[in-house]
Amino acid sequence: MKTSEIMAKLQAKYPGENEYLQAVQEVLESVEGVYNQHPEFEQAKIVERMVEPDRIFTFRVTWVDDNGVVQTNTGYRVQFNSAIGPYKGGLRFHRAVTPSMLKFLGFEQTFKNALTTLPMGGAKGGSDFDPKGKSNDEIMRFCQAFMLELWQCIGPDQDIPAGDVGVGGREIGFLYGMYKKLARQYNTGVLTGKGQTWGGSILRPEATGFGALYFTQHLLHHAGKDIKGLKVALSGFGNVAWGAATKATQLGAKVVAISGPDGVCEIPDGITPEMIDYMLVMRASNRDKVEDMATRFPGQAKFTAGKKSWSVPCDVALPCAFQNELSEDDAKELKANGCWCCCEVSNMGCQPGAIHFFQNNGVLFAPGKAVNAGGVATSGLEMTQNASHISWSAEEVDAKLHYIMKSIHEQCVKYGMQPDGTIDYVKGANIAGFMKVATAMLEQGTV
């Protein structure tokens, strides 16, 4: 396999699908050496099959707003790979959603799910619907219209969606209510991220952020460091950032920055439990303004318009918001301000230039497919509880999440060990996930 040849074909076939092409190139560059040691992979054309999704559903979503005006959006579901289990991946409602974005996310999800040790394939879906500024009733009507088109393509042993950007517990509730009505089945296993009174798992809302900090903790311990007392800057203030801020604070770190589209809030003395609770209020408001934190806590949080969290001096940077949110210039600014560790919590949160800068300048770096796998891992645990018609305690779920994140870190170390004793976490995560999926595809024949 030559990465350059495969990428040239994909670029000609899918011009303009930049996120998807970026994600594929990162993985292929990491696995090329290992892949070429397995002629059976080349004979079965594993890579050529793996980079193409199994299928993509595209559909119109028509709904009526509060003014009685008919609105139309586009919905998608990308079922990328089911070699190791049923399709699993979130739904994203955001105005920037495109097929390229969802193909990149589905491709990444395939390897992320493989890393969790659980039997889950990769998928992603969503819509260009923008929840910002919409009423509760409008969001409900949109979710019902979306599920009306999707419901026959999903199922507990077929495809299990979850939440993502713009899709939280409220949206999952509306989606599941409509699924139940259409399917005439009370099958809790068809969606994850549900409410705890109707099949949800304890700790699922916190799981992505919690798991990210568990992974970061293992990474730091392996490097001979301790998270206690470190200054942490994170981006965003949504569900993932909230979970990360909560666990970082519990582990003794000091969260000194959060951000939003409007700018950054610097919190010199570290975020407080009251501020962490207020992050949920900010998310629920749909205002998308981090300035609200400084308004609510004057003297404790300082807002600067137009700036990112990466402008605030820190030890550890945690991108928690969106893909490609951290540029090479941001990476240089972080390094200049004393940052020596960056763990992606968002999917593909760092641009390639930023990753290369970190790796070439002594900054510990780990990719999102390893760092943020705790969310989908806990979704997998929710599926297990649903299938068994049981509910585990917070202690049981947390212990399993701990084990999974420890296992992911061990896989990254195993496959990412370099001759000089350092760990290339990007290479380690990509090879570990790839080998599991590729082997399963090979053993199941040409399908």
C-alpha positions as CSV (number, residue, x, y, z in Angstrom):
1,M,0.0,0.0,0.0
2,K,1.2,3.5,-0.8
3,T,-0.7,6.2,1.1
4,S,0.0,8.8,-1.6
5,E,-1.6,6.6,-4.3
6,I,-4.8,5.9,-2.3
7,M,-5.1,9.5,-1.3
8,A,-4.8,10.7,-4.9
9,K,-7.7,8.5,-5.9
10,L,-9.8,9.6,-3.0
11,Q,-9.1,13.3,-3.6
12,A,-10.2,12.8,-7.3
13,K,-13.3,10.9,-6.3
14,Y,-14.3,13.2,-3.4
15,P,-13.0,16.7,-4.1
16,G,-13.8,19.2,-1.4
17,E,-14.4,16.6,1.3
18,N,-11.6,18.0,3.4
19,E,-12.4,16.6,6.8
20,Y,-12.9,13.1,5.5
21,L,-9.7,13.2,3.4
22,Q,-7.7,14.6,6.4
23,A,-9.0,11.8,8.7
24,V,-8.2,9.0,6.2
25,Q,-4.7,10.4,5.5
26,E,-3.8,10.5,9.2
27,V,-4.7,6.9,9.7
28,L,-3.1,5.6,6.5
29,E,0.2,7.4,7.2
30,S,0.2,5.8,10.7
31,V,-0.6,2.2,9.6
32,E,1.3,2.0,6.2
33,G,4.4,0.3,7.7
34,V,2.4,-2.3,9.6
35,Y,-0.1,-2.9,6.7
36,N,2.7,-3.7,4.3
37,Q,3.9,-6.4,6.6
38,H,0.7,-8.2,6.0
39,P,0.4,-9.2,2.3
40,E,-3.0,-10.9,3.1
41,F,-4.4,-7.4,3.8
42,E,-3.2,-6.1,0.4
43,Q,-4.6,-9.1,-1.4
44,A,-8.0,-8.6,0.2
45,K,-7.8,-4.8,-0.5
46,I,-8.6,-4.1,3.1
47,V,-7.7,-0.4,3.0
48,E,-9.6,0.3,-0.3
49,R,-12.7,-1.3,1.4
50,M,-12.2,0.3,4.8
51,V,-12.0,3.9,3.6
52,E,-15.4,3.7,2.0
53,P,-18.6,3.6,4.1
54,D,-20.9,0.6,3.9
55,R,-23.8,3.0,3.0
56,I,-25.0,6.5,3.4
57,F,-28.6,7.5,3.9
58,T,-29.6,11.0,2.9
59,F,-33.1,12.3,3.5
60,R,-35.3,15.4,3.7
61,V,-36.5,16.5,7.1
62,T,-39.6,18.7,6.9
63,W,-41.0,20.3,10.1
64,V,-43.1,23.3,11.1
65,D,-41.7,26.1,13.3
66,D,-43.6,28.0,16.0
67,N,-44.8,30.6,13.5
68,G,-46.5,27.9,11.4
69,V,-43.8,28.1,8.7
70,V,-42.7,24.9,7.0
71,Q,-38.9,24.4,7.4
72,T,-36.7,21.9,5.5
73,N,-33.4,20.4,6.5
74,T,-31.2,17.6,5.3
75,G,-30.7,14.5,7.5
76,Y,-27.9,11.9,7.1
77,R,-26.8,8.5,8.5
78,V,-23.4,7.2,7.6
79,Q,-23.1,3.5,8.4
80,F,-19.3,3.2,8.0
81,N,-18.1,-0.3,9.1
82,S,-19.7,-3.2,11.0
83,A,-16.8,-5.7,11.0
84,I,-16.7,-6.0,14.8
85,G,-20.2,-5.2,15.8
86,P,-23.4,-3.2,15.0
87,Y,-23.1,0.4,13.8
88,K,-22.5,2.8,16.7
89,G,-22.0,6.5,16.6
90,G,-23.7,9.8,17.5
91,L,-26.1,12.2,15.8
92,R,-24.9,15.8,15.3
93,F,-27.3,18.7,14.8
94,H,-25.3,21.7,13.6
95,R,-25.6,24.2,10.7
96,A,-22.1,23.1,9.6
97,V,-23.0,19.4,9.2
98,T,-22.0,18.0,5.7
99,P,-21.5,14.5,4.3
100,S,-17.7,15.1,4.5
101,M,-17.9,15.9,8.2
102,L,-20.1,12.8,8.9
103,K,-17.8,10.5,6.8
104,F,-14.8,11.7,8.8
105,L,-16.6,11.2,12.1
106,G,-17.9,7.7,11.0
107,F,-14.4,6.7,9.9
108,E,-12.8,7.9,13.2
109,Q,-15.7,6.2,15.1
110,T,-14.8,2.8,13.6
111,F,-11.3,2.9,15.1
112,K,-12.4,4.5,18.3
113,N,-15.0,1.9,18.9
114,A,-12.4,-0.8,18.1
115,L,-10.2,0.6,20.9
116,T,-12.9,0.3,23.6
117,T,-12.7,-3.5,23.7
118,L,-16.4,-3.6,23.1
119,P,-18.1,-5.2,20.0
120,M,-19.2,-2.0,18.1
121,G,-18.9,-0.9,14.5
122,G,-18.6,2.7,13.4
123,A,-21.3,5.2,12.2
124,K,-22.3,8.8,12.4
125,G,-25.3,10.9,11.5
126,G,-27.1,14.2,11.9
127,S,-28.5,17.2,10.2
128,D,-27.7,20.8,9.2
129,F,-30.6,21.8,11.6
130,D,-29.3,24.5,14.0
131,P,-30.8,24.1,17.5
132,K,-29.5,27.6,18.5
133,G,-32.4,29.9,19.1
134,K,-35.1,27.2,18.7
135,S,-37.8,26.6,21.2
136,N,-38.3,23.3,23.0
137,D,-41.4,22.6,20.8
138,E,-39.5,23.3,17.6
139,I,-36.7,21.0,18.7
140,M,-39.2,18.3,19.5
141,R,-41.0,18.6,16.1
142,F,-37.7,18.5,14.3
143,C,-36.5,15.4,16.2
144,Q,-39.8,13.7,15.5
145,A,-39.6,14.5,11.8
146,F,-36.0,13.3,11.7
147,M,-36.8,10.0,13.3
148,L,-39.8,9.5,11.0
149,E,-37.2,9.2,8.1
150,L,-34.5,7.2,10.1
151,W,-36.3,4.7,12.2
152,Q,-36.3,1.8,9.7
153,C,-32.6,2.0,9.3
154,I,-31.7,1.6,13.0
155,G,-32.1,-1.1,15.7
156,P,-30.5,-2.6,18.8
157,D,-28.5,-5.1,16.8
158,Q,-28.3,-3.0,13.6
159,D,-27.4,0.6,14.2
160,I,-27.5,2.4,17.6
161,P,-27.3,6.2,17.4
162,A,-26.3,8.4,20.4
163,G,-25.9,12.1,21.0
164,D,-23.2,14.4,19.8
165,V,-22.9,18.2,19.2
166,G,-26.4,19.7,19.4
167,V,-28.0,16.4,20.6
168,G,-28.2,15.9,24.3
169,G,-30.6,14.2,26.7
170,R,-33.6,16.3,25.6
171,E,-33.1,15.5,21.9
172,I,-32.5,11.8,22.6
173,G,-35.8,11.7,24.5
174,F,-37.7,13.2,21.7
175,L,-36.0,10.9,19.2
176,Y,-36.7,7.8,21.2
177,G,-40.3,8.8,21.9
178,M,-40.9,8.9,18.2
179,Y,-39.0,5.7,17.5
180,K,-41.1,3.9,20.1
181,K,-44.3,5.2,18.5
182,L,-43.3,4.2,15.0
183,A,-41.7,0.8,15.8
184,R,-44.4,-0.1,18.4
185,Q,-41.6,-1.6,20.5
186,Y,-40.3,-0.4,23.9
187,N,-36.7,-1.3,22.8
188,T,-34.4,0.8,25.0
189,G,-31.3,-0.5,23.2
190,V,-32.0,1.4,20.0
191,L,-30.5,4.7,21.2
192,T,-28.0,5.5,24.0
193,G,-27.7,8.6,26.2
194,K,-31.3,8.0,27.4
195,G,-32.8,9.3,30.7
196,Q,-32.1,7.1,33.7
197,T,-35.8,6.3,34.2
198,W,-36.2,4.8,30.7
199,G,-33.0,2.8,30.1
200,G,-30.2,5.2,30.4
201,S,-26.9,4.5,32.1
202,I,-25.6,6.3,35.2
203,L,-22.6,8.5,34.3
204,R,-23.3,8.5,30.5
205,P,-23.6,12.4,30.4
206,E,-20.2,12.7,32.1
207,A,-18.5,9.8,30.4
208,T,-16.7,11.5,27.5
209,G,-15.1,14.1,29.8
210,F,-14.5,11.7,32.6
211,G,-12.9,9.1,30.3
212,A,-10.7,11.8,28.7
213,L,-9.3,12.8,32.1
214,Y,-8.7,9.1,33.0
215,F,-6.8,8.7,29.8
216,T,-4.8,11.9,30.4
217,Q,-4.0,10.7,33.9
218,H,-2.6,7.5,32.5
219,L,-0.6,9.4,29.9
220,L,0.8,11.7,32.6
221,H,1.7,8.8,34.9
222,H,3.5,7.0,32.1
223,A,5.5,10.2,31.6
224,G,6.3,10.4,35.3
225,K,3.9,13.3,36.0
226,D,0.9,13.9,38.2
227,I,-2.2,15.8,37.2
228,K,-2.7,17.3,40.7
229,G,-1.9,21.0,40.7
230,L,-1.6,21.3,36.9
231,K,-3.2,24.2,35.1
232,V,-5.7,23.0,32.5
233,A,-7.2,25.1,29.6
234,L,-10.2,23.6,27.8
235,S,-12.3,24.8,24.9
236,G,-16.1,24.9,24.8
237,F,-18.6,24.8,27.6
238,G,-20.9,22.0,26.4
239,N,-21.5,18.5,27.8
240,V,-18.0,17.3,27.0
241,A,-16.2,20.3,28.4
242,W,-18.5,20.1,31.5
243,G,-17.5,16.5,32.2
244,A,-13.8,17.3,31.6
245,A,-13.9,20.3,33.9
246,T,-15.7,18.2,36.6
247,K,-13.2,15.4,36.6
248,A,-10.1,17.5,36.2
249,T,-11.2,19.5,39.3
250,Q,-11.9,16.3,41.2
251,L,-8.4,15.0,40.4
252,G,-6.9,18.1,41.8
253,A,-6.1,20.1,38.6
254,K,-7.0,23.7,38.1
255,V,-9.2,24.6,35.1
256,V,-8.1,28.1,34.2
257,A,-9.9,28.7,30.9
258,I,-13.1,27.8,29.0
259,S,-14.1,29.2,25.7
260,G,-17.0,29.8,23.2
261,P,-17.5,31.2,19.7
262,D,-17.5,34.7,21.3
263,G,-14.2,34.4,23.1
264,V,-12.5,33.0,26.2
265,C,-13.1,33.2,30.0
266,E,-10.0,33.1,32.0
267,I,-10.4,31.8,35.5
268,P,-7.1,32.4,37.3
269,D,-7.9,30.7,40.6
270,G,-9.5,27.7,38.8
271,I,-13.1,26.8,38.0
272,T,-15.4,26.2,41.0
273,P,-18.2,23.7,41.5
274,E,-20.7,26.5,41.1
275,M,-19.2,27.5,37.8
276,I,-19.2,23.9,36.6
277,D,-22.9,23.7,37.4
278,Y,-23.5,27.0,35.5
279,M,-21.9,25.5,32.4
280,L,-25.0,23.3,32.1
281,V,-27.2,26.4,32.4
282,M,-25.2,28.1,29.6
283,R,-25.6,25.1,27.3
284,A,-29.3,24.8,27.9
285,S,-29.8,28.5,27.1
286,N,-28.7,27.9,23.4
287,R,-27.1,31.4,23.5
288,D,-23.7,30.0,22.7
289,K,-21.9,32.7,24.7
290,V,-19.1,32.0,27.2
291,E,-19.3,35.6,28.2
292,D,-22.3,34.6,30.4
293,M,-19.8,32.9,32.8
294,A,-18.0,36.2,33.4
295,T,-21.3,38.1,33.8
296,R,-22.5,35.5,36.4
297,F,-19.2,35.3,38.3
298,P,-17.6,38.8,38.0
299,G,-14.2,39.0,39.7
300,Q,-13.6,35.2,39.3
301,A,-13.9,34.9,35.5
302,K,-12.5,37.4,33.0
303,F,-13.9,37.5,29.5
304,T,-11.9,38.4,26.4
305,A,-13.7,38.7,23.1
306,G,-12.3,37.0,20.0
307,K,-9.6,35.0,21.9
308,K,-9.3,31.2,22.4
309,S,-8.4,29.2,25.5
310,W,-5.0,28.6,24.0
311,S,-4.1,32.2,24.8
312,V,-4.2,31.4,28.5
313,P,-1.0,30.0,30.1
314,C,-1.5,26.4,31.1
315,D,0.3,23.0,31.5
316,V,-2.4,20.9,29.7
317,A,-4.6,21.8,26.8
318,L,-7.8,19.9,26.2
319,P,-9.7,20.8,23.0
320,C,-13.3,19.9,23.8
321,A,-15.4,21.7,21.2
322,F,-15.1,21.0,17.5
323,Q,-12.9,19.5,14.8
324,N,-9.8,21.4,13.6
325,E,-10.3,24.0,16.4
326,L,-6.6,24.2,17.3
327,S,-4.3,25.5,14.6
328,E,-0.5,25.4,14.3
329,D,-0.4,29.0,15.4
330,D,-2.5,28.1,18.5
331,A,0.0,25.2,19.2
332,K,2.9,27.6,19.0
333,E,1.1,30.0,21.4
334,L,0.4,27.2,23.8
335,K,4.1,26.1,23.8
336,A,5.3,29.7,24.3
337,N,2.9,30.0,27.3
338,G,4.3,26.9,29.0
339,C,2.0,24.1,27.8
340,W,3.7,20.7,27.6
341,C,0.7,18.4,27.0
342,C,-2.3,18.4,24.7
343,C,-5.0,15.7,24.6
344,E,-7.7,15.9,22.0
345,V,-11.1,15.5,23.6
346,S,-13.1,16.7,20.5
347,N,-12.9,14.5,17.4
348,M,-9.9,15.6,15.3
349,G,-9.7,18.8,17.4
350,C,-6.2,19.7,16.2
351,Q,-5.2,20.6,12.7
352,P,-2.4,18.5,11.1
353,G,0.1,21.4,11.5
354,A,-0.6,21.6,15.2
355,I,-0.1,17.9,15.7
356,H,3.2,17.9,13.9
357,F,4.3,21.0,15.9
358,F,3.5,19.3,19.2
359,Q,5.2,16.1,18.2
360,N,8.4,17.9,16.9
361,N,8.7,20.2,19.9
362,G,8.4,17.9,22.9
363,V,4.7,18.4,23.7
364,L,2.9,15.2,24.8
365,F,0.0,14.7,22.4
366,A,-2.8,12.1,22.2
367,P,-5.6,11.9,19.5
368,G,-9.3,12.1,20.1
369,K,-10.0,8.5,19.0
370,A,-8.2,7.3,22.1
371,V,-8.8,10.2,24.5
372,N,-12.6,10.7,24.0
373,A,-13.5,7.0,23.6
374,G,-15.0,6.9,27.1
375,G,-18.3,8.4,25.8
376,V,-19.0,5.6,23.3
377,A,-17.6,3.0,25.7
378,T,-20.2,4.0,28.2
379,S,-22.8,3.9,25.5
380,G,-21.7,0.4,24.9
381,L,-22.1,-0.3,28.6
382,E,-25.6,1.2,28.3
383,M,-26.4,-1.2,25.5
384,T,-25.3,-4.1,27.7
385,Q,-27.5,-3.0,30.5
386,N,-30.5,-2.6,28.1
387,A,-29.9,-6.1,26.6
388,S,-29.8,-7.6,30.1
389,H,-32.7,-5.5,31.5
390,I,-30.6,-4.3,34.4
391,S,-29.1,-1.1,35.7
392,W,-25.6,-0.8,37.2
393,S,-24.6,1.5,40.0
394,A,-22.4,4.6,39.4
395,E,-19.5,2.7,41.0
396,E,-19.8,-0.3,38.6
397,V,-20.0,1.9,35.5
398,D,-17.1,4.1,36.7
399,A,-15.0,1.0,37.4
400,K,-15.7,-0.3,33.9
401,L,-14.9,3.1,32.3
402,H,-11.6,3.2,34.3
403,Y,-10.7,-0.3,33.0
404,I,-11.6,0.6,29.4
405,M,-9.5,3.8,29.4
406,K,-6.6,2.0,31.0
407,S,-6.8,-0.6,28.3
408,I,-6.9,2.0,25.5
409,H,-3.8,3.7,26.9
410,E,-2.0,0.3,27.1
411,Q,-2.9,-0.4,23.4
412,C,-1.5,3.0,22.4
413,V,1.7,2.3,24.3
414,K,2.0,-1.2,22.8
415,Y,1.7,0.0,19.2
416,G,3.1,3.5,19.6
417,M,6.4,2.7,21.3
418,Q,9.3,4.4,19.4
419,P,13.0,3.3,19.3
420,D,14.0,6.1,21.6
421,G,11.4,5.0,24.3
422,T,8.9,7.8,23.6
423,I,5.3,7.0,22.7
424,D,3.7,8.2,19.5
425,Y,0.0,8.1,20.7
426,V,-1.3,8.9,17.2
427,K,0.4,6.0,15.6
428,G,-0.4,3.7,18.6
429,A,-4.1,4.5,18.5
430,N,-4.4,4.2,14.8
431,I,-2.5,0.9,14.5
432,A,-4.4,-0.7,17.4
433,G,-7.8,0.2,16.0
434,F,-6.8,-0.6,12.4
435,M,-5.5,-4.1,13.2
436,K,-8.6,-5.1,15.0
437,V,-11.0,-4.0,12.3
438,A,-8.7,-5.2,9.4
439,T,-8.4,-8.7,10.9
440,A,-12.1,-8.9,11.4
441,M,-12.7,-7.9,7.8
442,L,-10.2,-10.4,6.5
443,E,-11.7,-13.3,8.4
444,Q,-15.3,-12.5,7.2
445,G,-14.4,-12.6,3.6
446,T,-15.0,-10.2,0.7
447,V,-18.3,-8.5,1.7
